[in-house]
Amino acid sequence: MSMPTPEERPGEAFADAAAEAVQTSVMAFRLVMAIADAVRRQQQKRAGKEDELPDAEKASVEASEEVKKFLPDDVATALLEGADWPQIAQQLMALKRAGVDLETMLPRVGEITVTVRDQVAANAEKVKREGTGEWAKVLRETLPAGPVREAILSSPAWPEMARTMATLGDRGVDGRAILASAHEEGVVVGQAVAKVLRAAEVPTTSQDATLSYGPLTVGLDIPKDLVLRDRERALRQLSISPSENQRFGRMVREAMPGVEREADLLVSARQWPLVVARMADMESKGQPVAEHLARLSKDTSWQEGPRSQVGRRLIQAVNDALRKPVGTPAGPGPKVSTAAARSTSPSVGPTKAARGAAPTTPGVAAHREAGPAPKSGKTR
C-alpha cells in the first residue's frame, strides 16, 4: 500500500473529522430518543396502558420518511444506515402512536444534532473523559426534580445513556446543554402521552411531600409526588444513586463512633432520603459535609428522651448539624414555631391548596410554590 501524499492527508483528516462529527450528532439523537421513550413508557405504565413496540419493518419504512423530511441529510443518512435504526424507528412510531407530534418534535431534535455536529467539528482537542458515575450528579444539578429526571434514572437504558453522555463530553460537546434540551423534549413527550391517556399532566401533591414541608426540605428541590415509604423510589426521585446513598450512610456512621446502632436507626428512618438529599445538595455546592456531621458526636442531646423516639430525634439532630454554618458552637438549636417558620421561609409552603385541589404548576413541589403566608393565629 502506498503512503498518501501530503496533499491527500489533509483531505483525509477533514473527512475523518466530519464523519466523527456526524456520528456524534447521531449519538445525540439516540440519547434524546431514549429519554423520550423512557418518559412515554413511564406515563403509560402509570396508567396501566403500556403499549408494545410497533413492528420493526413497518416502523422503519414509516419513520425513515419522517427522518429524511426533518433532519439534515448527512445525519439522516448516518442514522438510517446504523445497525440500531429499526429500534429507533420503533421508538419514533411508538411516540407518534402515543400522541406525540413528530412534525413538531423532529425539527427541534434536528437542531440539537446540528449543534452537536458543529461543536465536534470545531473541537480540535479532546477533553478529559468524565466517569459515567458522575452523571447522576450532573443530572441533579442540571435537571429539575420531576417525572423526566425520575424516568431517566429508573430506565433500564440509564447506564447506556450515561456512557453516551460521557462520550459526548469526550468529544467536546456541552453535555449539560444537551440534557437541558432533552429535558424540554421529555416534558413535551410526557404531556402529549398523558393527554392521550387522559391522565393528569401534573402529579398531585403526595402526603409525604406535604408532611415533609419544613426544616427538612427548605431549599431542596422536592418532587410533588414524593413517596418515602418506597425507599428505592424516593432515592430515584431525589436523584440519589445507590452508591451515593451507601457512601452517605458510611459518612454518618464514621461521624458517630461507638454508637453504630443509633447510626443504623438514623439510616433506616423514613425521612433518611431527605437527609441524603441535603448532603448531596451541600456537596454539589462544595460545602464540607463531614465537618457538619462531626457535630453529632459533640452534641449528644439527641440521646435524651424515650428510646422509641431516638430515630426521630436523630433526624432532627443531623438536619440541624447540616444546616448550621461550620464554626457554630455545637448544641441543640433553638425551638422554632412551625407556623412562624412557614410564614417566613423563602420557600413558601402549601396553604389551602395543599388541602384541596393540587397546584397546577408543572413539576414544582408544593413547598416550592409561592403563596400567601398563613394568617395569624392559624396553624396547619
Short mmCIF file of the C-alpha atoms (twelve columns), coordinates in Angstrom:
data_MODEL
# 
_entry.id   MODEL 
# 
loop_
_atom_site.group_PDB 
_atom_site.id 
_atom_site.type_symbol 
_atom_site.label_atom_id 
_atom_site.label_alt_id 
_atom_site.label_comp_id 
_atom_site.label_asym_id 
_atom_site.label_seq_id 
_atom_site.Cartn_x 
_atom_site.Cartn_y 
_atom_site.Cartn_z 
_atom_site.pdbx_PDB_model_num 
ATOM 1   C CA . MET A 1   0.000   0.000  0.000  1 
ATOM 2   C CA . SER A 2   1.473   3.390  -0.997 1 
ATOM 3   C CA . MET A 3   1.754   6.178  1.524  1 
ATOM 4   C CA . PRO A 4   -0.666  9.073  0.969  1 
ATOM 5   C CA . THR A 5   0.858   12.225 -0.405 1 
ATOM 6   C CA . PRO A 6   0.955   15.343 1.757  1 
ATOM 7   C CA . GLU A 7   -1.835  16.785 -0.371 1 
ATOM 8   C CA . GLU A 8   -4.032  13.755 0.362  1 
ATOM 9   C CA . ARG A 9   -3.592  13.695 4.111  1 
ATOM 10  C CA . PRO A 10  -5.371  16.987 4.972  1 
ATOM 11  C CA . GLY A 11  -8.438  15.961 2.973  1 
ATOM 12  C CA . GLU A 12  -8.397  12.568 4.601  1 
ATOM 13  C CA . ALA A 13  -8.196  14.100 8.064  1 
ATOM 14  C CA . PHE A 14  -11.013 16.502 7.243  1 
ATOM 15  C CA . ALA A 15  -13.206 13.631 6.075  1 
ATOM 16  C CA . ASP A 16  -12.478 11.690 9.262  1 
ATOM 17  C CA . ALA A 17  -13.335 14.691 11.420 1 
ATOM 18  C CA . ALA A 18  -16.562 15.306 9.506  1 
ATOM 19  C CA . ALA A 19  -17.541 11.650 9.831  1 
ATOM 20  C CA . GLU A 20  -16.873 11.720 13.564 1 
ATOM 21  C CA . ALA A 21  -18.968 14.895 13.907 1 
ATOM 22  C CA . VAL A 22  -21.918 13.289 12.105 1 
ATOM 23  C CA . GLN A 23  -21.671 10.073 14.128 1 
ATOM 24  C CA . THR A 24  -21.594 12.108 17.331 1 
ATOM 25  C CA . SER A 25  -24.708 14.006 16.288 1 
ATOM 26  C CA . VAL A 26  -26.387 10.629 15.673 1 
ATOM 27  C CA . MET A 27  -25.428 9.622  19.217 1 
ATOM 28  C CA . ALA A 28  -27.119 12.787 20.499 1 
ATOM 29  C CA . PHE A 29  -30.239 11.893 18.510 1 
ATOM 30  C CA . ARG A 30  -30.256 8.407  20.057 1 
ATOM 31  C CA . LEU A 31  -29.895 9.906  23.530 1 
ATOM 32  C CA . VAL A 32  -32.859 12.248 23.075 1 
ATOM 33  C CA . MET A 33  -34.951 9.383  21.682 1 
ATOM 34  C CA . ALA A 34  -34.006 7.126  24.597 1 
ATOM 35  C CA . ILE A 35  -35.097 9.800  27.083 1 
ATOM 36  C CA . ALA A 36  -38.343 10.494 25.200 1 
ATOM 37  C CA . ASP A 37  -39.123 6.774  25.026 1 
ATOM 38  C CA . ALA A 38  -38.393 6.355  28.735 1 
ATOM 39  C CA . VAL A 39  -40.885 9.123  29.536 1 
ATOM 40  C CA . ARG A 40  -43.503 7.562  27.220 1 
ATOM 41  C CA . ARG A 41  -43.124 4.171  28.864 1 
ATOM 42  C CA . GLN A 42  -43.397 5.581  32.369 1 
ATOM 43  C CA . GLN A 43  -46.505 7.630  31.568 1 
ATOM 44  C CA . GLN A 44  -48.223 4.634  30.021 1 
ATOM 45  C CA . LYS A 45  -47.076 2.289  32.786 1 
ATOM 46  C CA . ARG A 46  -48.561 4.553  35.427 1 
ATOM 47  C CA . ALA A 47  -51.867 4.455  33.568 1 
ATOM 48  C CA . GLY A 48  -51.645 0.674  33.158 1 
ATOM 49  C CA . LYS A 49  -51.680 1.009  29.357 1 
ATOM 50  C CA . GLU A 50  -48.095 0.420  28.233 1 
ATOM 51  C CA . ASP A 51  -48.119 -0.450 24.520 1 
ATOM 52  C CA . GLU A 52  -45.917 -2.943 22.728 1 
ATOM 53  C CA . LEU A 53  -43.491 -1.506 20.199 1 
ATOM 54  C CA . PRO A 54  -44.779 -1.498 16.612 1 
ATOM 55  C CA . ASP A 55  -43.482 -3.932 14.005 1 
ATOM 56  C CA . ALA A 56  -39.824 -3.095 13.266 1 
ATOM 57  C CA . GLU A 57  -40.011 -3.467 9.485  1 
ATOM 58  C CA . LYS A 58  -43.129 -1.363 9.107  1 
ATOM 59  C CA . ALA A 59  -41.842 1.236  11.576 1 
ATOM 60  C CA . SER A 60  -38.534 1.523  9.684  1 
ATOM 61  C CA . VAL A 61  -40.327 2.440  6.460  1 
ATOM 62  C CA . GLU A 62  -42.663 4.964  8.070  1 
ATOM 63  C CA . ALA A 63  -40.027 6.553  10.299 1 
ATOM 64  C CA . SER A 64  -37.471 6.911  7.501  1 
ATOM 65  C CA . GLU A 65  -39.773 9.320  5.675  1 
ATOM 66  C CA . GLU A 66  -40.144 11.446 8.804  1 
ATOM 67  C CA . VAL A 67  -36.384 11.475 9.442  1 
ATOM 68  C CA . LYS A 68  -35.489 12.393 5.857  1 
ATOM 69  C CA . LYS A 69  -38.004 15.206 5.971  1 
ATOM 70  C CA . PHE A 70  -36.831 16.907 9.163  1 
ATOM 71  C CA . LEU A 71  -33.166 16.010 9.791  1 
ATOM 72  C CA . PRO A 72  -30.035 17.210 7.912  1 
ATOM 73  C CA . ASP A 73  -29.134 14.879 5.028  1 
ATOM 74  C CA . ASP A 74  -25.801 13.725 6.495  1 
ATOM 75  C CA . VAL A 75  -27.319 12.988 9.912  1 
ATOM 76  C CA . ALA A 76  -30.382 11.286 8.423  1 
ATOM 77  C CA . THR A 77  -28.203 9.069  6.199  1 
ATOM 78  C CA . ALA A 78  -25.936 8.023  9.070  1 
ATOM 79  C CA . LEU A 79  -28.965 7.331  11.242 1 
ATOM 80  C CA . LEU A 80  -30.724 5.173  8.646  1 
ATOM 81  C CA . GLU A 81  -27.536 3.190  7.986  1 
ATOM 82  C CA . GLY A 82  -26.980 2.424  11.677 1 
ATOM 83  C CA . ALA A 83  -27.468 -1.113 12.932 1 
ATOM 84  C CA . ASP A 84  -29.900 0.104  15.584 1 
ATOM 85  C CA . TRP A 85  -32.137 2.016  13.171 1 
ATOM 86  C CA . PRO A 86  -35.043 -0.490 13.458 1 
ATOM 87  C CA . GLN A 87  -35.156 0.038  17.224 1 
ATOM 88  C CA . ILE A 88  -35.009 3.839  16.847 1 
ATOM 89  C CA . ALA A 89  -37.765 3.650  14.244 1 
ATOM 90  C CA . GLN A 90  -39.911 1.661  16.664 1 
ATOM 91  C CA . GLN A 91  -39.384 4.318  19.327 1 
ATOM 92  C CA . LEU A 92  -40.371 7.086  16.920 1 
ATOM 93  C CA . MET A 93  -43.529 5.334  15.778 1 
ATOM 94  C CA . ALA A 94  -44.439 4.423  19.356 1 
ATOM 95  C CA . LEU A 95  -44.154 8.111  20.279 1 
ATOM 96  C CA . LYS A 96  -46.339 9.065  17.331 1 
ATOM 97  C CA . ARG A 97  -48.933 6.440  18.244 1 
ATOM 98  C CA . ALA A 98  -48.889 7.721  21.840 1 
ATOM 99  C CA . GLY A 99  -49.852 11.201 20.695 1 
ATOM 100 C CA . VAL A 100 -46.519 12.972 20.091 1 
ATOM 101 C CA . ASP A 101 -46.459 15.275 17.051 1 
ATOM 102 C CA . LEU A 102 -43.278 14.231 15.216 1 
ATOM 103 C CA . GLU A 103 -43.568 17.134 12.799 1 
ATOM 104 C CA . THR A 104 -43.090 19.437 15.763 1 
ATOM 105 C CA . MET A 105 -40.620 17.324 17.704 1 
ATOM 106 C CA . LEU A 106 -38.193 16.224 14.978 1 
ATOM 107 C CA . PRO A 107 -37.218 19.722 13.789 1 
ATOM 108 C CA . ARG A 108 -36.272 20.592 17.369 1 
ATOM 109 C CA . VAL A 109 -34.249 17.401 17.747 1 
ATOM 110 C CA . GLY A 110 -32.681 18.192 14.370 1 
ATOM 111 C CA . GLU A 111 -31.434 21.494 15.787 1 
ATOM 112 C CA . ILE A 112 -29.802 19.577 18.641 1 
ATOM 113 C CA . THR A 113 -27.999 17.245 16.217 1 
ATOM 114 C CA . VAL A 114 -26.744 20.168 14.123 1 
ATOM 115 C CA . THR A 115 -25.417 21.887 17.260 1 
ATOM 116 C CA . VAL A 116 -23.616 18.713 18.307 1 
ATOM 117 C CA . ARG A 117 -22.202 18.086 14.844 1 
ATOM 118 C CA . ASP A 118 -20.832 21.633 14.643 1 
ATOM 119 C CA . GLN A 119 -19.372 21.500 18.150 1 
ATOM 120 C CA . VAL A 120 -17.470 18.311 17.380 1 
ATOM 121 C CA . ALA A 121 -16.247 19.626 14.050 1 
ATOM 122 C CA . ALA A 122 -14.936 22.775 15.734 1 
ATOM 123 C CA . ASN A 123 -13.305 20.968 18.632 1 
ATOM 124 C CA . ALA A 124 -9.684  20.155 17.812 1 
ATOM 125 C CA . GLU A 125 -8.659  18.790 21.191 1 
ATOM 126 C CA . LYS A 126 -10.306 16.004 23.158 1 
ATOM 127 C CA . VAL A 127 -11.401 16.839 26.665 1 
ATOM 128 C CA . LYS A 128 -10.759 14.562 29.572 1 
ATOM 129 C CA . ARG A 129 -13.406 11.851 29.897 1 
ATOM 130 C CA . GLU A 130 -15.606 12.052 32.964 1 
ATOM 131 C CA . GLY A 131 -16.577 8.797  34.657 1 
ATOM 132 C CA . THR A 132 -20.174 7.770  33.962 1 
ATOM 133 C CA . GLY A 133 -20.805 7.638  37.720 1 
ATOM 134 C CA . GLU A 134 -20.623 11.444 37.748 1 
ATOM 135 C CA . TRP A 135 -23.652 11.790 35.503 1 
ATOM 136 C CA . ALA A 136 -26.197 11.189 38.273 1 
ATOM 137 C CA . LYS A 137 -24.720 14.263 39.958 1 
ATOM 138 C CA . VAL A 138 -24.806 16.180 36.664 1 
ATOM 139 C CA . LEU A 139 -28.484 15.230 36.244 1 
ATOM 140 C CA . ARG A 140 -29.301 16.521 39.719 1 
ATOM 141 C CA . GLU A 141 -27.501 19.808 39.043 1 
ATOM 142 C CA . THR A 142 -28.909 20.268 35.535 1 
ATOM 143 C CA . LEU A 143 -32.476 18.922 35.533 1 
ATOM 144 C CA . PRO A 144 -35.274 19.862 37.942 1 
ATOM 145 C CA . ALA A 145 -36.854 17.131 40.054 1 
ATOM 146 C CA . GLY A 146 -39.875 15.610 38.362 1 
ATOM 147 C CA . PRO A 147 -41.103 12.806 36.119 1 
ATOM 148 C CA . VAL A 148 -38.472 13.332 33.399 1 
ATOM 149 C CA . ARG A 149 -35.498 13.047 35.745 1 
ATOM 150 C CA . GLU A 150 -37.076 10.090 37.518 1 
ATOM 151 C CA . ALA A 151 -37.801 8.391  34.175 1 
ATOM 152 C CA . ILE A 152 -34.166 8.759  33.111 1 
ATOM 153 C CA . LEU A 153 -32.676 7.302  36.288 1 
ATOM 154 C CA . SER A 154 -35.217 4.464  36.531 1 
ATOM 155 C CA . SER A 155 -34.955 3.466  32.868 1 
ATOM 156 C CA . PRO A 156 -33.177 0.177  32.030 1 
ATOM 157 C CA . ALA A 157 -31.306 2.221  29.413 1 
ATOM 158 C CA . TRP A 158 -29.783 4.589  32.012 1 
ATOM 159 C CA . PRO A 159 -26.278 3.001  32.010 1 
ATOM 160 C CA . GLU A 160 -26.112 3.325  28.233 1 
ATOM 161 C CA . MET A 161 -27.371 6.931  28.438 1 
ATOM 162 C CA . ALA A 162 -24.592 7.727  30.940 1 
ATOM 163 C CA . ARG A 163 -21.943 6.182  28.673 1 
ATOM 164 C CA . THR A 164 -23.300 8.178  25.738 1 
ATOM 165 C CA . MET A 165 -23.143 11.431 27.677 1 
ATOM 166 C CA . ALA A 166 -19.578 10.663 28.753 1 
ATOM 167 C CA . THR A 167 -18.599 10.046 25.124 1 
ATOM 168 C CA . LEU A 168 -20.302 13.264 24.006 1 
ATOM 169 C CA . GLY A 169 -18.317 15.165 26.643 1 
ATOM 170 C CA . ASP A 170 -15.137 13.445 25.487 1 
ATOM 171 C CA . ARG A 171 -15.771 14.816 22.017 1 
ATOM 172 C CA . GLY A 172 -16.192 18.405 23.124 1 
ATOM 173 C CA . VAL A 173 -19.987 18.553 23.384 1 
ATOM 174 C CA . ASP A 174 -21.648 20.531 26.173 1 
ATOM 175 C CA . GLY A 175 -23.409 17.635 27.923 1 
ATOM 176 C CA . ARG A 176 -25.407 19.898 30.241 1 
ATOM 177 C CA . ALA A 177 -26.857 21.813 27.299 1 
ATOM 178 C CA . ILE A 178 -27.864 18.531 25.634 1 
ATOM 179 C CA . LEU A 179 -29.521 17.347 28.850 1 
ATOM 180 C CA . ALA A 180 -31.419 20.617 29.197 1 
ATOM 181 C CA . SER A 181 -32.672 20.366 25.610 1 
ATOM 182 C CA . ALA A 182 -33.555 16.690 26.036 1 
ATOM 183 C CA . HIS A 183 -35.433 17.548 29.236 1 
ATOM 184 C CA . GLU A 184 -37.593 20.016 27.340 1 
ATOM 185 C CA . GLU A 185 -38.436 17.324 24.811 1 
ATOM 186 C CA . GLY A 186 -39.151 14.902 27.649 1 
ATOM 187 C CA . VAL A 187 -41.626 17.355 29.172 1 
ATOM 188 C CA . VAL A 188 -43.416 17.734 25.826 1 
ATOM 189 C CA . VAL A 189 -43.499 13.968 25.362 1 
ATOM 190 C CA . GLY A 190 -44.827 13.457 28.882 1 
ATOM 191 C CA . GLN A 191 -47.611 15.980 28.338 1 
ATOM 192 C CA . ALA A 192 -48.569 14.507 24.970 1 
ATOM 193 C CA . VAL A 193 -48.693 10.937 26.278 1 
ATOM 194 C CA . ALA A 194 -50.559 11.998 29.429 1 
ATOM 195 C CA . LYS A 195 -53.131 13.812 27.303 1 
ATOM 196 C CA . VAL A 196 -53.800 10.737 25.187 1 
ATOM 197 C CA . LEU A 197 -54.071 8.565  28.292 1 
ATOM 198 C CA . ARG A 198 -56.376 11.149 29.898 1 
ATOM 199 C CA . ALA A 199 -54.061 11.197 32.880 1 
ATOM 200 C CA . ALA A 200 -53.264 14.242 34.957 1 
ATOM 201 C CA . GLU A 201 -50.435 16.225 33.399 1 
ATOM 202 C CA . VAL A 202 -49.148 17.215 36.813 1 
ATOM 203 C CA . PRO A 203 -48.868 14.766 39.730 1 
ATOM 204 C CA . THR A 204 -50.980 15.602 42.760 1 
ATOM 205 C CA . THR A 205 -49.122 16.524 45.896 1 
ATOM 206 C CA . SER A 206 -48.429 13.353 47.852 1 
ATOM 207 C CA . GLN A 207 -48.951 13.088 51.598 1 
ATOM 208 C CA . ASP A 208 -45.203 12.606 52.081 1 
ATOM 209 C CA . ALA A 209 -44.389 15.791 50.132 1 
ATOM 210 C CA . THR A 210 -46.941 17.756 52.174 1 
ATOM 211 C CA . LEU A 211 -45.885 16.382 55.576 1 
ATOM 212 C CA . SER A 212 -42.166 16.769 54.760 1 
ATOM 213 C CA . TYR A 213 -42.537 20.512 54.279 1 
ATOM 214 C CA . GLY A 214 -40.478 22.378 56.873 1 
ATOM 215 C CA . PRO A 215 -36.856 22.411 58.122 1 
ATOM 216 C CA . LEU A 216 -36.032 19.080 56.437 1 
ATOM 217 C CA . THR A 217 -36.819 20.383 52.964 1 
ATOM 218 C CA . VAL A 218 -36.157 24.129 52.986 1 
ATOM 219 C CA . GLY A 219 -34.005 24.983 49.978 1 
ATOM 220 C CA . LEU A 220 -34.268 21.494 48.444 1 
ATOM 221 C CA . ASP A 221 -35.932 20.559 45.169 1 
ATOM 222 C CA . ILE A 222 -38.527 18.005 46.326 1 
ATOM 223 C CA . PRO A 223 -40.883 16.340 43.799 1 
ATOM 224 C CA . LYS A 224 -44.584 16.792 44.480 1 
ATOM 225 C CA . ASP A 225 -45.246 13.050 44.271 1 
ATOM 226 C CA . LEU A 226 -42.532 12.050 46.760 1 
ATOM 227 C CA . VAL A 227 -43.103 8.579  48.260 1 
ATOM 228 C CA . LEU A 228 -40.899 7.995  51.307 1 
ATOM 229 C CA . ARG A 229 -42.357 4.581  52.146 1 
ATOM 230 C CA . ASP A 230 -40.725 3.246  48.974 1 
ATOM 231 C CA . ARG A 231 -37.049 3.878  49.802 1 
ATOM 232 C CA . GLU A 232 -35.731 2.874  46.354 1 
ATOM 233 C CA . ARG A 233 -38.200 5.083  44.510 1 
ATOM 234 C CA . ALA A 234 -37.710 8.008  46.883 1 
ATOM 235 C CA . LEU A 235 -33.954 7.958  46.254 1 
ATOM 236 C CA . ARG A 236 -34.564 7.861  42.479 1 
ATOM 237 C CA . GLN A 237 -36.991 10.781 42.757 1 
ATOM 238 C CA . LEU A 238 -34.301 12.750 44.575 1 
ATOM 239 C CA . SER A 239 -31.635 11.693 42.025 1 
ATOM 240 C CA . ILE A 240 -29.592 9.772  44.582 1 
ATOM 241 C CA . SER A 241 -27.822 6.702  43.199 1 
ATOM 242 C CA . PRO A 242 -27.440 3.530  45.330 1 
ATOM 243 C CA . SER A 243 -23.688 4.127  45.600 1 
ATOM 244 C CA . GLU A 244 -24.239 7.711  46.809 1 
ATOM 245 C CA . ASN A 245 -26.759 6.503  49.388 1 
ATOM 246 C CA . GLN A 246 -24.282 3.931  50.724 1 
ATOM 247 C CA . ARG A 247 -21.466 6.492  50.809 1 
ATOM 248 C CA . PHE A 248 -23.533 8.993  52.802 1 
ATOM 249 C CA . GLY A 249 -24.553 6.198  55.186 1 
ATOM 250 C CA . ARG A 250 -20.880 5.424  55.786 1 
ATOM 251 C CA . MET A 251 -20.159 9.099  56.425 1 
ATOM 252 C CA . VAL A 252 -22.839 9.202  59.131 1 
ATOM 253 C CA . ARG A 253 -21.534 6.029  60.808 1 
ATOM 254 C CA . GLU A 254 -17.977 7.391  60.765 1 
ATOM 255 C CA . ALA A 255 -19.221 10.602 62.376 1 
ATOM 256 C CA . MET A 256 -20.857 8.606  65.218 1 
ATOM 257 C CA . PRO A 257 -18.155 6.243  66.532 1 
ATOM 258 C CA . GLY A 258 -19.293 3.974  69.360 1 
ATOM 259 C CA . VAL A 259 -22.994 4.423  68.620 1 
ATOM 260 C CA . GLU A 260 -23.264 2.384  65.436 1 
ATOM 261 C CA . ARG A 261 -26.654 1.012  66.437 1 
ATOM 262 C CA . GLU A 262 -28.105 4.509  66.713 1 
ATOM 263 C CA . ALA A 263 -26.485 5.449  63.400 1 
ATOM 264 C CA . ASP A 264 -28.285 2.494  61.811 1 
ATOM 265 C CA . LEU A 265 -31.572 3.784  63.243 1 
ATOM 266 C CA . LEU A 266 -30.891 7.110  61.520 1 
ATOM 267 C CA . VAL A 267 -30.100 5.487  58.165 1 
ATOM 268 C CA . SER A 268 -33.224 3.305  58.367 1 
ATOM 269 C CA . ALA A 269 -35.524 6.197  59.342 1 
ATOM 270 C CA . ARG A 270 -38.350 7.040  56.950 1 
ATOM 271 C CA . GLN A 271 -37.002 10.571 56.338 1 
ATOM 272 C CA . TRP A 272 -33.449 9.387  55.579 1 
ATOM 273 C CA . PRO A 273 -33.764 10.112 51.815 1 
ATOM 274 C CA . LEU A 274 -34.385 13.776 52.682 1 
ATOM 275 C CA . VAL A 275 -31.205 13.844 54.785 1 
ATOM 276 C CA . VAL A 276 -29.272 12.297 51.889 1 
ATOM 277 C CA . ALA A 277 -30.729 14.890 49.512 1 
ATOM 278 C CA . ARG A 278 -29.499 17.625 51.867 1 
ATOM 279 C CA . MET A 279 -25.967 16.155 51.932 1 
ATOM 280 C CA . ALA A 280 -25.910 15.721 48.146 1 
ATOM 281 C CA . ASP A 281 -27.047 19.326 47.700 1 
ATOM 282 C CA . MET A 282 -24.300 20.520 50.052 1 
ATOM 283 C CA . GLU A 283 -21.646 18.520 48.196 1 
ATOM 284 C CA . SER A 284 -22.747 19.999 44.876 1 
ATOM 285 C CA . LYS A 285 -22.146 23.448 46.403 1 
ATOM 286 C CA . GLY A 286 -18.718 22.499 47.744 1 
ATOM 287 C CA . GLN A 287 -19.749 22.522 51.404 1 
ATOM 288 C CA . PRO A 288 -17.844 20.257 53.891 1 
ATOM 289 C CA . VAL A 289 -20.479 17.644 54.751 1 
ATOM 290 C CA . ALA A 290 -18.138 15.606 57.000 1 
ATOM 291 C CA . GLU A 291 -17.327 18.665 59.136 1 
ATOM 292 C CA . HIS A 292 -21.026 19.312 59.661 1 
ATOM 293 C CA . LEU A 293 -21.698 15.670 60.565 1 
ATOM 294 C CA . ALA A 294 -18.925 15.758 63.189 1 
ATOM 295 C CA . ARG A 295 -21.314 17.742 65.401 1 
ATOM 296 C CA . LEU A 296 -23.336 14.562 66.002 1 
ATOM 297 C CA . SER A 297 -20.596 13.220 68.281 1 
ATOM 298 C CA . LYS A 298 -20.094 16.574 70.034 1 
ATOM 299 C CA . ASP A 299 -23.734 17.343 70.750 1 
ATOM 300 C CA . THR A 300 -25.437 14.201 72.088 1 
ATOM 301 C CA . SER A 301 -28.648 15.840 73.214 1 
ATOM 302 C CA . TRP A 302 -30.427 13.538 70.775 1 
ATOM 303 C CA . GLN A 303 -29.775 10.702 73.268 1 
ATOM 304 C CA . GLU A 304 -32.112 12.294 75.806 1 
ATOM 305 C CA . GLY A 305 -35.682 11.074 75.766 1 
ATOM 306 C CA . PRO A 306 -37.628 7.865  75.107 1 
ATOM 307 C CA . ARG A 307 -35.647 5.164  73.316 1 
ATOM 308 C CA . SER A 308 -38.533 4.581  70.921 1 
ATOM 309 C CA . GLN A 309 -38.132 8.113  69.504 1 
ATOM 310 C CA . VAL A 310 -34.349 8.203  69.099 1 
ATOM 311 C CA . GLY A 311 -34.613 7.840  65.317 1 
ATOM 312 C CA . ARG A 312 -36.847 10.887 65.068 1 
ATOM 313 C CA . ARG A 313 -34.533 12.913 67.331 1 
ATOM 314 C CA . LEU A 314 -31.527 11.880 65.252 1 
ATOM 315 C CA . ILE A 315 -33.201 13.061 62.056 1 
ATOM 316 C CA . GLN A 316 -33.729 16.461 63.657 1 
ATOM 317 C CA . ALA A 317 -30.190 16.497 65.039 1 
ATOM 318 C CA . VAL A 318 -28.478 15.637 61.753 1 
ATOM 319 C CA . ASN A 319 -30.575 18.168 59.853 1 
ATOM 320 C CA . ASP A 320 -29.664 20.814 62.432 1 
ATOM 321 C CA . ALA A 321 -25.976 19.848 62.153 1 
ATOM 322 C CA . LEU A 322 -26.046 20.080 58.356 1 
ATOM 323 C CA . ARG A 323 -27.795 23.442 58.243 1 
ATOM 324 C CA . LYS A 324 -25.673 25.253 60.849 1 
ATOM 325 C CA . PRO A 325 -22.614 27.057 59.422 1 
ATOM 326 C CA . VAL A 326 -19.267 25.478 60.204 1 
ATOM 327 C CA . GLY A 327 -17.827 27.091 63.320 1 
ATOM 328 C CA . THR A 328 -21.159 27.472 65.095 1 
ATOM 329 C CA . PRO A 329 -20.898 26.011 68.624 1 
ATOM 330 C CA . ALA A 330 -22.400 22.534 68.929 1 
ATOM 331 C CA . GLY A 331 -25.627 22.304 70.845 1 
ATOM 332 C CA . PRO A 332 -29.345 21.909 70.362 1 
ATOM 333 C CA . GLY A 333 -30.819 24.536 68.124 1 
ATOM 334 C CA . PRO A 334 -33.492 26.973 69.302 1 
ATOM 335 C CA . LYS A 335 -37.057 25.791 69.261 1 
ATOM 336 C CA . VAL A 336 -38.889 27.239 66.301 1 
ATOM 337 C CA . SER A 337 -42.564 27.875 65.859 1 
ATOM 338 C CA . THR A 338 -43.655 25.791 62.896 1 
ATOM 339 C CA . ALA A 339 -46.264 28.320 61.848 1 
ATOM 340 C CA . ALA A 340 -43.796 31.179 62.060 1 
ATOM 341 C CA . ALA A 341 -41.158 29.276 60.145 1 
ATOM 342 C CA . ARG A 342 -43.580 28.520 57.345 1 
ATOM 343 C CA . SER A 343 -44.771 32.088 57.095 1 
ATOM 344 C CA . THR A 344 -41.217 33.460 56.835 1 
ATOM 345 C CA . SER A 345 -39.493 30.671 54.884 1 
ATOM 346 C CA . PRO A 346 -38.014 31.673 51.474 1 
ATOM 347 C CA . SER A 347 -39.657 28.560 50.059 1 
ATOM 348 C CA . VAL A 348 -43.263 29.347 50.925 1 
ATOM 349 C CA . GLY A 349 -45.209 26.195 51.624 1 
ATOM 350 C CA . PRO A 350 -48.635 24.920 50.715 1 
ATOM 351 C CA . THR A 351 -51.584 26.724 52.242 1 
ATOM 352 C CA . LYS A 352 -55.145 25.903 51.430 1 
ATOM 353 C CA . ALA A 353 -54.139 24.459 48.053 1 
ATOM 354 C CA . ALA A 354 -52.275 21.640 49.809 1 
ATOM 355 C CA . ARG A 355 -55.515 20.566 51.482 1 
ATOM 356 C CA . GLY A 356 -57.732 20.886 48.438 1 
ATOM 357 C CA . ALA A 357 -57.018 20.838 44.713 1 
ATOM 358 C CA . ALA A 358 -53.427 20.253 43.653 1 
ATOM 359 C CA . PRO A 359 -51.483 23.259 42.321 1 
ATOM 360 C CA . THR A 360 -51.182 23.403 38.570 1 
ATOM 361 C CA . THR A 361 -47.560 24.497 38.185 1 
ATOM 362 C CA . PRO A 362 -45.842 21.595 36.320 1 
ATOM 363 C CA . GLY A 363 -43.075 19.725 38.113 1 
ATOM 364 C CA . VAL A 364 -42.811 22.039 41.153 1 
ATOM 365 C CA . ALA A 365 -43.037 20.674 44.665 1 
ATOM 366 C CA . ALA A 366 -45.883 22.049 46.787 1 
ATOM 367 C CA . HIS A 367 -43.439 23.589 49.255 1 
ATOM 368 C CA . ARG A 368 -41.539 25.315 46.424 1 
ATOM 369 C CA . GLU A 369 -44.523 27.350 45.179 1 
ATOM 370 C CA . ALA A 370 -45.148 30.920 46.167 1 
ATOM 371 C CA . GLY A 371 -48.373 31.552 48.041 1 
ATOM 372 C CA . PRO A 372 -49.925 33.729 50.719 1 
ATOM 373 C CA . ALA A 373 -48.470 33.421 54.196 1 
ATOM 374 C CA . PRO A 374 -50.751 31.750 56.782 1 
ATOM 375 C CA . LYS A 375 -52.964 34.156 58.669 1 
ATOM 376 C CA . SER A 376 -52.025 34.994 62.227 1 
ATOM 377 C CA . GLY A 377 -53.273 32.572 64.835 1 
ATOM 378 C CA . LYS A 378 -53.713 29.641 62.465 1 
ATOM 379 C CA . THR A 379 -51.600 26.543 62.220 1 
ATOM 380 C CA . ARG A 380 -51.775 23.608 59.872 1 
# 
